[in-house]
Amino acid sequence: MKNIKIIIAIGIVISMIGCSSYNEKGFNKTTKRNWHSMGYADKYGYDIDGYSDGGYNHSGYDKYGYDTENYKKDGFNDRGYNRDGYDSGGYKKDGFNDENWNKKGINRETMTKYDRYGWSKEYKNKQTETIYDKYGWSYYGLNKNTKTKYDNHGFDINGINDETNTIYNKEGWT
């Protein structure tokens, strides 16, 4: 009877020592085997470091922080571009943004500080050096006098009349 108690006590001690070497995810610190699966991955397929056979964690990122398409959590790849090909400043790989300006303020079409209509990257007109051209129109097509997209006669920056939707007003004048 005494021998049985000793054997049971030894068994309890061994099991307690053995269990204490497992972390909260069920991995043995020494063998790196999982308590639940008895393999090197847990029941969800992740190893002791939290990565799958493919090398990605449950969030889909590898140990360097990149997903399967080579993008980090912030959405940018190792070259600094997002999935649409823009850097954090909104410039594409060729150095120009969607409005055809580069970081130095050079226009792609003219290769000068002004676009073909005479507007700078800061939306200033080359002739007037203000935000309005000589006819009172802004880069965005707003009229200086009316503060709308139509001038005092009802025409927009392209010369289209608000009422007739043509280049002529009701009286037939442009």
N, C-alpha and C positions, 0 to 999 in steps of 0.2 A: 504494500500500500504506500509505503514511504517512497519507494522507487517510482511509482506512478505519479505521485505528487511532484517529485523532482523533475521527471520527464515533462510533465505538463507545464511546470514553471519555466523550464528551459525553453520549451516550445513557445510560450507566451513572450519570453524575453527576446528570442530570435525573431519572432514575427513583428514585435514592436520595433526592434532595431532595423529590420528589413523594410518595414513600412515607412519609417521615418526618413529613409533615403529617397523617397519619391516626392516630387514637387506637387504643386496644386493642380497641375495638368496631368498628373499621373506618370511622369517620367522619372526614371531612376537617374540620380545625379552621376553615378559611376558608369553604369552600362549604357545609359541613354535609351534604354528600352522603356516602352510604355506599359503600365500596369494593366490597362484595359485591352490593348491589342496584342501585347507580348511581342510587338515588333518595334521598329524604330519610328513609327508614326502612330499618332493617336487614332481614335476611332473616326476622326474627321479627315485623316490623311495628312496631318501636319506633324513635322518632327519637333524635337525638343526646343528648337529655336523659333518654331512657329511657321515654317515654310513647307510647302508641298513638294512632291517629287519634281514638279516643274520649276521650283525655285521661287514661288510666289506665296505671300502670306494671305490670310483670309480677306484682306482688303484689296488684294490683287497687285501688290508691289513686291519687288525683289529686295534683297538685302541692301541695295544701293538706293532704294526709294523710287525705282522706275516701274511702270506697269508693262504689260506685254507689248505695247506699241512704243515704248521708250519715252513715256511722258511721266513727269513727277506729279505729286498731288496738286501742285500749284498750276498744273496744266501746261507746263513748258518742258520741252525736251532738253537734252544735254547741250544742244546748240543755242538754247534760249528762245525757241519758237514754239508757239502753241499749235494745236491741231489744224488751225486754219492757215498757218504759215506766217503769223505775225509775232514780232517780239513784244516785249512789255510796253514799248512806246508806240505800238501800232504800225510799225514798219515791217515790210516783207523782206525776204532774203536779198532782193535786189537793192534794198536801201530806201525804197520809196513807199509812201503810204497810199491809201486809196484815193487821196486827192492829188496824187502825183507830185508830192513834195518829199525831199529827203531831209535828213536831220539838220543839214546846213542851210535849209531854206531855198534850195535849188529846185526848179520845176523840171520834171522829166521831159516834157515836150520841147521847151525852149532852152533848157540848160542854163537859164538865167534866174535871177531873183523874182521874176514875174512870169505869170502864165500868159497864154496867147491873148488874153483879154486885158492884160495889164494889171492883174491883181497879184499881190505878194502873199506869202504864206500867212502873214498876219492880217490878211484881208484888207490891205491898204492899196489904193489905186496909184499906179505909177505917175499919172499926169497930175492928179490933185494932191497926192500924198495924204489923203484922208480916207475914211471908210466909204466914201461915195465917189462915183465917177463924175465926169463933167456934166452928165445929164441928171445927176441926183439919185443914181441907183447904187445900192450896196452890192457887195459880193453875193449876198443871199437873195437879191432881187427885191429888196424893200426900198420904197421911195423915201427920199429925204424929207419931203414936204408932208406927205400923207401918213408916213410911218406904216404903210400897208404895202401889199404887193401891186397896187395900182397907183398911177399918178393922178393928178387933178382932173385929167380928161378920161380916166377909166381904162387906161392902157397899162399892160404889165411890161416888164423889162424886155420881153420879146416882141412887143408891139401888138399884142393881142388884146382886143377890147373885152372888157368884163361883160358887157351886155350882149354883144353880138357874137362873141367868141371867134371873131375874125380880125383881120387887120383894119377893118373899117368900123366906125361908130355908127349910130342909128341914122345919122345924116349922110353917111357914105364917105366921110372924111377919115383920113389916117392921122 
